[in-house]
């Protein structure tokens, strides 16, 4: 994996609300909102992975879990300026390894169709049946 800049990856890396909120708005193409990520991460997550370059946060993924054997990938994000350099793949590799170390047996992810190749081909997930109910 070749990065044009030095990227550091950290499991449960320090992160500020405003950094994740900005990256989330950019990654999911919505207005900036002031969510309290610190509270959510510490209450609900098995962990998260941060990716930083010399400018700041360029990648993030959250791993939530059921407290037992199931972990779930949420909010995989890479800044526009740092895409197509393997950062997303490395975020998922760290999340996978740390979930395994925590004793989880299954790592789940759902995603939009245009991300199939990323999750299946690049990150090693396999297709499975799942269900979804839209609540809002």
Legacy VTK file of the C-alpha trace (Angstrom):
# vtk DataFile Version 3.0
C-alpha trace
ASCII
DATASET POLYDATA
POINTS 136 float
0.000 0.000 0.000
1.496 3.316 -1.061
0.592 6.570 0.654
1.674 9.883 -0.839
1.853 11.203 2.710
2.655 9.639 6.062
-0.514 8.163 7.531
-0.751 6.844 11.089
-3.509 4.455 12.098
-4.610 4.043 15.690
-7.144 1.802 17.408
-9.203 3.939 19.797
-7.189 6.952 18.713
-7.890 10.323 20.271
-10.406 12.248 18.206
-12.376 15.448 18.663
-16.079 15.798 17.935
-15.514 18.587 15.424
-13.031 16.434 13.458
-15.436 13.520 13.065
-18.387 15.819 12.409
-16.462 17.535 9.600
-15.279 14.237 8.094
-18.795 12.770 8.417
-20.359 15.778 6.635
-17.786 15.495 3.839
-17.999 11.713 3.540
-21.793 11.463 3.569
-22.360 14.765 1.763
-24.524 16.527 4.340
-24.441 19.741 6.330
-22.104 19.930 9.308
-23.849 18.937 12.554
-22.513 19.023 16.095
-22.946 15.420 17.216
-21.341 14.257 20.460
-19.168 11.473 19.079
-17.103 11.202 22.256
-20.125 10.094 24.256
-21.366 7.688 21.571
-17.950 6.109 21.018
-17.258 5.446 24.678
-20.773 4.153 25.423
-21.504 2.001 22.388
-18.329 1.098 20.551
-15.980 -1.815 20.821
-13.536 0.660 19.337
-12.741 2.824 16.352
-9.824 3.409 14.052
-8.417 6.807 13.185
-6.125 7.666 10.283
-4.119 10.887 10.440
-1.697 12.682 8.204
0.355 15.775 8.994
-2.754 17.967 8.507
-5.219 16.015 10.645
-7.899 13.339 10.568
-8.199 11.741 7.112
-9.961 8.496 8.001
-12.253 6.955 10.573
-14.289 3.812 11.116
-16.460 2.915 14.101
-16.884 -0.658 15.361
-20.021 -1.116 17.428
-20.906 -4.432 19.031
-23.367 -6.496 20.993
-20.933 -7.057 23.868
-20.404 -10.677 22.872
-19.592 -12.141 19.447
-21.007 -9.699 16.883
-19.255 -6.509 15.789
-20.570 -4.063 13.202
-18.736 -1.637 10.929
-20.261 1.842 10.871
-19.263 5.197 9.428
-16.312 4.231 7.245
-14.924 7.611 6.185
-11.922 8.843 4.187
-11.374 12.522 3.410
-11.673 13.436 -0.265
-8.058 14.653 -0.326
-6.775 11.260 0.837
-8.894 8.796 -1.156
-7.609 6.055 -3.450
-4.485 5.457 -1.374
-5.531 2.344 0.574
-6.568 4.216 3.717
-10.079 2.737 3.813
-8.711 -0.778 3.342
-6.237 -0.274 6.187
-8.928 1.179 8.462
-10.982 -1.997 7.894
-7.957 -4.278 8.371
-7.225 -2.708 11.767
-10.914 -2.880 12.737
-11.054 -6.550 11.703
-7.955 -7.510 13.657
-9.025 -5.649 16.792
-12.513 -7.189 16.632
-10.885 -10.624 16.386
-8.623 -9.847 19.369
-11.696 -8.796 21.395
-13.152 -12.273 20.884
-15.786 -11.408 18.308
-16.754 -14.213 15.939
-18.536 -12.127 13.309
-17.908 -8.722 11.760
-20.915 -7.310 9.905
-21.176 -4.432 7.463
-23.893 -3.013 5.278
-23.282 -0.564 2.479
-24.635 0.997 -0.692
-24.283 -0.964 -3.945
-21.458 1.184 -5.326
-19.234 0.005 -2.426
-19.539 -3.762 -3.147
-16.112 -4.017 -4.739
-14.457 -2.202 -1.832
-15.964 -4.391 0.885
-15.985 -7.718 -0.991
-12.849 -7.526 -3.141
-10.578 -5.246 -1.119
-11.578 -5.971 2.480
-12.536 -9.661 2.443
-16.206 -9.472 3.384
-18.507 -11.974 1.736
-22.117 -11.625 0.640
-24.797 -12.846 3.015
-28.528 -12.529 3.391
-29.698 -9.732 5.638
-32.836 -7.756 6.272
-33.587 -4.097 6.750
-36.595 -2.042 7.836
-36.485 1.697 7.172
-37.828 3.406 10.295
-37.780 7.027 9.062
LINES 1 137
136 0 1 2 3 4 5 6 7 8 9 10 11 12 13 14 15 16 17 18 19 20 21 22 23 24 25 26 27 28 29 30 31 32 33 34 35 36 37 38 39 40 41 42 43 44 45 46 47 48 49 50 51 52 53 54 55 56 57 58 59 60 61 62 63 64 65 66 67 68 69 70 71 72 73 74 75 76 77 78 79 80 81 82 83 84 85 86 87 88 89 90 91 92 93 94 95 96 97 98 99 100 101 102 103 104 105 106 107 108 109 110 111 112 113 114 115 116 117 118 119 120 121 122 123 124 125 126 127 128 129 130 131 132 133 134 135
